[in-house]
């Protein structure tokens, strides 16, 4: 069965491709390699280098491969950048997926798993977020993902394209083989920045705000291992094939850790100390995002295997220690 993975050279996409191949799927990857890395693509996947917004490449991919289902990871995902460059995010994240959905409709492909985000919620007034919470993004990144979820809903009712949208909380960690991991340029995510500071690649790191209404004043997030996310995509594929019903699911561990706690855990696991300074808040950051993943556990029969921050940071450290320059 051919699965088309858009954005399969990126951080989460490449981990999903590894899992799909390990479980016997035939995988076609479409990636423009703007953020993704060729070296992250599993050798057994068929790679097309091109942009979702270019109909000639999507036509070619659909004509040359009998695609059963799509998984769409192709997007820009930096909260801070999305605030300063919203049009860049709408252009890539919304228009790119719009072209992909057009191609699906044209070639009669009717199943898609879409990578959405906890940023779709904004800052709900609750400790644990479930899928019924209000969606009111505090940044353009979350807005673009929510816009696609809405587009999917209308494409389901008009064209019968069935979808599963997975709202990830904070993806983290690396494949246990150490062969693939997180490598963004420029890096903006907390765990890789912390580990790069432990490696002395950065002189020091910054905590963006210690005056939030949280126990230690720093932002709280729910970190979820990238291989657990990959597993959820495969479970979502099965659910779509079996039931042909659309749905939206949170994916997280259900436990919140503050920025300070993440840094302390990284210091413990690496056995290294490094300088940390307090900076002002980063635009668009909600104070606390912690998931209830009960719906995914029940309906997708999914549960995270990397269920502690220690386990997550250990795999990330293994990747960074052995690949201090990422894929370079
Ligand atoms: N953060 C930080 N210093 C950094 C990078 C991130 O204090 O160098 C904070 C950021 O403000 C947020 C949390 O760490 O509160 C997680 O940020 P990240 O960019 O990893 O993920 P996001 O929650 O934005 O998806």
Boltz pocket constraint, residues with backbone or C-beta under 6 A from the ligand:
constraints:
  - pocket:
      binder: B
      contacts: [[A, 77], [A, 79], [A, 170], [A, 188], [A, 189], [A, 190], [A, 191], [A, 193], [A, 205], [A, 206], [A, 207], [A, 208], [A, 209], [A, 219], [A, 220], [A, 221], [A, 259], [A, 282], [A, 285], [A, 286]]
      max_distance: 6.0
